[in-house]
Amino acid sequence: MADLISARLALAVSAAQAEKTVRSPLLYAWWALNLAVLLAVGYGIYRFVRKSRENRGSRG
């Protein structure tokens, strides 16, 4: 019984020690592209809202 518990404990400890992940430069390029698209969409929404507020204010 003690051997079974110690075996499970050893397995849990070995599973808990994470190996270092090697990331590809393409992954960083993908993240940079996603960030650029997100910023472009955010800027587009900002300009759209600003322009619609200007047009709404000049009517009245």
ROPA-380223 format. One record per residue: x, y, z of N, C-alpha, C in turn; residue in one letter. Coordinates in steps of 0.1 Angstrom, whole numbers, plus 5000, padded with zeros to 4 digits. Each point is the difference from the previous one (the first is absolute). Example, Ala and Ser with C-alpha at 12.3 -4.5 7.8 and 13.67 -1.06 7.14 Angstrom:
# ROPA-380223
513249435078499150125000500950125000A 499650114993500950115000499250115008S 
END
This chain:
# ROPA-380223
500849885000499250125000500950135000M 501049995008500950125001500750024986A 500349894993500750014987499150074990D 498749965001499050064991499950155002L 500050045013499950145003501250084996I 501249945002501250074997500250004984S 499549904993500050014986499150114994A 498850015006499150114996500650135003R 500650025012500650125003501250044991L 500849904996501150024991499550044986A 498949944996499450044987499450145000L 499450035011499450145002501150105000A 501149985007501150095000500750024986V 500149894993500750014987499050074990S 498749985002499150074991499950155003A 500350045013499850135004501250094995A 501149944997501250074996499950024985Q 499750124996499750034986501450014992A 499949964988501250024992500050134993E 501150064997500150134994499549994985K 499050094997499450004987500950084990T 500349944989500850074990498950064990V 500050134999499150074991500650044987R 499349984989500550034987499950154998S 500950064992499950144996498750034993P 499549904993498750024993498950035009L 500149945012498950035010500050145004L 501250065002500150145004499650094988Y 500349964988499550074989498550004999A 499449895003498549985000499450095011W 500650005012499550095010500150154996W 501150034994500250144996499050044989A 499749914991498950034990498750015007L 499749925009498750015007499950135008N 501150045006500050135007499850114991L 500650004988499950114990498650014995A 499349884998498750004995499050055011V 500349965012499150055011500250155002L 501250054999500150155001499450074988L 500149954988499450064989498450005001A 499549895005498550005002499650105010V 500850005011499650105011500150144995G 501150044992500150134995498950034990Y 499649904992498950024991498750035007G 499749935011498850035008500150145006I 501250035005500150145006499750114990Y 500649984988499750104989498650014996R 499349884999498649994996499250075011F 500249985013499250065010500350155001V 501250044998500350145000499350084989R 500149944988499450064988498450005001K 499449905006498650005001499550105011S 500950025010499650105010500150144994R 501050024992500250144993498850024991E 499549904993498950024991498750025007N 499949945011498850015008499950145007R 501150055004500050135007499850124990G 500349984988499850114990498650024995S 499249895003498650014995499150105008R 500250005013499150075009500450145002G 
END
